[in-house]
Amino acid sequence: MGTKGHHLGLGFLLLLFLPAVCLGAEGRLAHKLFRDLFANYTSALRPVADTDQTLNVTLEVTLSQIIDMDERNQVLTLYLWIRQEWTDAYLHWDPKAYGDLDTIRIPSSLVWRPDIVLYNKADTQPPASASTNVVVRHNGRVRWDAPAITRSSCRVDVSAFPFDAQRCGLTFGSWTHGGHQLDVRPRGASASLADFVENVEWHVLGMPARRRVLTYGCCSEPYPDVTFTLLLRRRAAAYVCNLLLPCVFISLLAPLAFHLPADSGEKVSLGVTVLLALTVFQLILAESMPPAESVPLIGKYYMATMTMVTFSTALTILIMNLHYCGPSAHPVPAWARVLLLGHLARGLCVRERGEPCGQSRSLQSAPSLQPPEGLPAGPCHEPWCLCHQEALLRHVASIASIFRSHWAAQHCHEDWKRLARVMDRFFLGIFFCMALVMSLLVLVQAL
């Protein structure tokens, strides 16, 4: 029993220490493999067996996040996962000779790496992906996964802002190796969006990849590159609520200046206030947009609305002058009396108090003094007859003349006031329809 128990104890201790012994053996084999691989290895030269051989590099990009789109400076900032794969002719081994060890992970600075850079880079800082490890397989296949924050230049077209779509290209290629030495190709037809974090401002439509071979003026050999085109569409809800709808409401207020009574003294003030409010929104928009030749859609809407408000304010001043024409003004011309005070007033239902809609005011003439009926028209023999009161008749005729002139001046003033009301009603409909049509044309872009 003692011998049997002793053997059981040794077997139990062997089972406990066997994993540690195996792990220690695996670590020693990895160290031995590392020493054997890098005994005569150099990372300065292209790892090919024949110098005339082209080294193929496969490039894969995964879009993780859109950090910023600076429209004014036309710079796009992205967070990418970049994977590069190639075959190193000097990093291969037999897994059976190293305990079936077929993969090792080592610092990327120890192996040769392709000098693939972002051609349209807009940042002077070095990439943050130089400190990651590479995965080396026994057949010499090297995989380098590295996250990177890229700042690339992007031609921003804001002609349809805030309902615009942008196309931003990211071009990757070797900086020093031509196509005969290093050939880069994309993995798949587009970048991966599996791990993309949704952006609150931009909706990603896709990121297709395209390989090109170009010849530059500096060198005679061709240089292949891979361009990933990021297709973006702006989420316009925030801009519609913060920039577009306030302008729509303000533009609909501008025609109401024609509905204010002329005696209120606020007709011109309303137009100037609306114009100042639109100017403030125009300045806010100009701070975020690049100074380009193409004017944004919302900018065109602002300018059209400001032009409309300017014309409406100028017409309001003209109508105020018509309203305050004094007794010394000329009478309303005959054509204006017929067309404006007649047909247009009936069509716009501009009437006097108590006058039914659709009927124009009948032209009245000044009252005339007629001798009372039953009185003798000529001199008579009665001493108390009115025809003998010459002084009294002269005074009555003078009073009647003053009354007729006052009535004519008052009637002329009322005609100009009525003409001003007709013009107010006419321009109210015209400018309100213009503001409504312009607003609908812009808002329909959001649908």
Secondary structure as GFF3:
##gff-version 3
##sequence-region A 1 447
A	DSSP	alpha_helix	2	37	.	.	.	ID=ss1
A	DSSP	beta_strand	55	70	.	.	.	ID=ss2
A	DSSP	beta_strand	75	87	.	.	.	ID=ss3
A	DSSP	three_ten_helix	95	98	.	.	.	ID=ss4
A	DSSP	beta_strand	103	107	.	.	.	ID=ss5
A	DSSP	three_ten_helix	108	110	.	.	.	ID=ss6
A	DSSP	beta_strand	116	118	.	.	.	ID=ss7
A	DSSP	beta_strand	133	137	.	.	.	ID=ss8
A	DSSP	beta_strand	141	153	.	.	.	ID=ss9
A	DSSP	beta_strand	165	174	.	.	.	ID=ss10
A	DSSP	beta_strand	182	186	.	.	.	ID=ss11
A	DSSP	beta_strand	202	206	.	.	.	ID=ss12
A	DSSP	beta_strand	209	214	.	.	.	ID=ss13
A	DSSP	beta_strand	223	234	.	.	.	ID=ss14
A	DSSP	alpha_helix	237	239	.	.	.	ID=ss15
A	DSSP	pi_helix	240	244	.	.	.	ID=ss16
A	DSSP	alpha_helix	245	253	.	.	.	ID=ss17
A	DSSP	three_ten_helix	254	258	.	.	.	ID=ss18
A	DSSP	three_ten_helix	262	264	.	.	.	ID=ss19
A	DSSP	alpha_helix	267	288	.	.	.	ID=ss20
A	DSSP	alpha_helix	297	323	.	.	.	ID=ss21
A	DSSP	alpha_helix	334	338	.	.	.	ID=ss22
A	DSSP	pi_helix	339	344	.	.	.	ID=ss23
A	DSSP	alpha_helix	345	348	.	.	.	ID=ss24
A	DSSP	three_ten_helix	386	388	.	.	.	ID=ss25
A	DSSP	alpha_helix	390	443	.	.	.	ID=ss26
A	DSSP	three_ten_helix	444	446	.	.	.	ID=ss27
###
